[in-house]
Amino acid sequence: VSGLTVNQAQMSLISRNVANSGTVGYTRRVLTTQETSATGITAGAVRQVSVDRILDQLLQKQLRTEAGGASYSSTRGDYLQRVDSLFGQPGSAAGLNTIFSKFSTAVQQLAADPASPTTRSNTLAQAQSLASTLNNLSENVQLMRGEIEAKISDQAQQVNSLLESIETTTTKLNQTFDSATRAGLLDERDKAIDKLSTYFDLRTFDNGAGNFNIYTTNGGPLFVE
């Protein structure tokens, strides 16, 4: 009977693994069994010990590190590209270096022939063009600054929400002893930490006795029990 019960539990677990194979954050489970110490007619019987997750913690740690780096590189690359576009392609008519070069040349020509109306007019036009370009550049940089500050505020709220979720799940884990339920809670917490790793390059520490902490790579505490 015990063997039949274990087989049914294993089939149920396999079915769950298959059904959730495409679910983000789901970790495959296995049923750990143990032979009982009973003698007589029940000798050799097996019993369920726990439902355990199959998880490569080293790979998980590496993926979180890469997620943080990828997010940083993507954001940095996006804004650098936008700043580059503001300065214009070097050598192009709209490029800042070209506009400044024209102004510099016009000033030199004015110094050589200050009485020429044409030279004066050209110098004034080049000065106005440079001033307009610099003003436009300044306005766009300030717009990006405001955009970044708004994103930081929004992401701070998302980080706080994730940390609250991690705290709630960790509290439930400390109060839960059923291994199958714990596996689901651990998946839920890992999913939140994976999302958190896109905002920070972080490290997690779990001593296996209920103490779970999250720090940035610089040692700043994000979540400490």
N, C-alpha and C positions, 0 to 999 in steps of 0.2 A: 504493500500500500504506500509506504513511504517513497519507494522508487517511482511509482506512478505519479504521486503528488509532485515530486521533483521534476519529472519529465514534463508534466503539464506546465509547471512554473517556467521551465526552460523554453518551451514552445511559445508561451505567452510573451516571454522576454524577447525572443527572436522576432516574433510578429511585431512587437513594439519597435524594435530596432529597424526593421524593414520599413514600417509605416513612417518613421521619423528620419529616414535616411537623408531626406532633403530639407529637414528643418534646421534653420540656422541656430547654432548654439547647443544642439542636442549632441550628447556624447554617448557612444555605443556602450551598452551595459552587458555584463556577464553575470551569471549566477554562480556563486561560490558555494560548493557543497562540502560536506564532511561525513565520513563514515562514523556511525554511532558506536558507542562502546558496549552496546547491549549484547547479551549472550542468549543462547537458546534459539527459539524460533525467529526472533528478530535480529539475530546476529547478521552482520554485514549490511544492515540497513543504512540508508543515507538520509541526511537532513539538510535543509537549507541553512546556510550560514549568513550570507549577505548578498545584496545586489551591488556590484562594484562597477565603476566607470572605467573604461579603457581609455586612458589619457596619457599622451606623451608630454610631460610637464616641461621638458627642455625645449621641445618644439613650440609649445604654447608660449613660453617665455620669449623665444626668438620672434615669433609672430607679433607679439605685443610690442617688442622693441622696434621691429620693422614698421609697424603701423604708425607709431609715433614719429619715426623718421620720415616716412612717406607723407604724412599729413603736413609736417613742417616744411618739407621740400616743395610740396605742391603749393602751399600758401605763399611761401617766399618767392617761388618762381613766377607765380601769377602776378604779384605786385611788382616784381622787378621788370617783368615784361611790359606792364602798363607804364611804369616810369620811363622805360626805354622808348616807348612809343611817344611819350610826351616830349622827349628831347629830340625826337625825329631821327631818321636814318642819317648817319654821318655822310656829309657830302651832298645830300639832297637839298633841293631848294627850300624845303620847310624845316630842315635840320637846324638846331640851335647854333651849332658851330658855323654853319654857312651864313646865317643871319648876323652873328657876331662878327664874322670875318668881313662882311660887307660894310658893317658899321665902322669897324676899325679902319678899313681902306678909305671910307668916306671922310673920316676924321683926319687921316694923313693928307688926303687931297685938299681938305679945307685948310690945314696948316700950311700947305705949300702955296695955296692961292685963295686967301681969305676974302678977297674982293669979288670973286666970281659968284654971281647970283645962282648960276647952275649948280656950282659946288655946294653953296649954302643950302639950296633946296634939296639936293640929294642927301646931304648930311642929316638934315632935319627928317627926311622921309625914312632914312635908315635908322635913326634914333627912335622914331615912333614905332617902326616895325619891331625893333629889339625890345622896346618897353612893352609893347602889346604881347609879344611872345613870352616874356618873363612874367607878366601879369597872369596870362592864361596858364602858364606852368604852375605858378603859385596857387591859383584857384583850384586847379585839378589836384595838386598835392594835398591841399587842405580838405578837399572832398574825400580823398582816399583816407586821410587821417580820421575824418569823422566816420567813415564807413568801417574802418578797423576798430575804432572805439565802440561802435554799435555791436560789431561782431563779438568783441571781447565780453561785453555786457551780456549778450545773448548766450554765449558759450559758458559763461560763469554760472548762469542759471541752469544750463543743461548739466554741467559738472556737479552742481549741488544736488540736482535731482538724482543723478546716478549714485552719488555718495549716500543719499538717503535710502535709495533702493538697496545698496550694498549693506548698509547698516541693518535695515529691516530683515533682509534675507539671512544675514549672519546671526541675528538674534533668534530667528526661527531655527537655524541649524543647531544652535546651542541648546535648543529646547526639544529637538527631534532626535529620536534614536532608531527609528525605522530606516533601514538602509536604502530601500527603494525611494522613500520620500526624500531622504537626504540627497540622493543622486539628482533628483529633479531640482532641489534647492541649490545644489552646487552648480548645476548647469545655468540656472538663473543668475547666480552671482558671477560666474565666469563671463556670461554674456555682457553683464553690466561693466565688468572690469575691462573686457575687450574694447567696449565702446569708450571707456575712460582713457584707455591707452592711446586713442587717437588725439587726445588733448595733451597728454603728458607722457614723457618717457618715464615709466614707473617700474617699481619692483614690489612684489608681494612676498609676505613672510607668514607661514602657517606652521606652528609648532605641533599641529595635530592634536592639541589638547584644548582647543576652543579659542586660542589666541590668534587672531588674524589681523595683520596690519598691512597697510599700503603706503609706500613712500615714493617720492620722486627720486631720480638717480642722484640728486644732490643731497638727499637725506631729509627733504622736507616732508613732514607727515601729511598724508591725505586722509587716511582712515586708521585710527588706532583704537583697539579695544582696551 
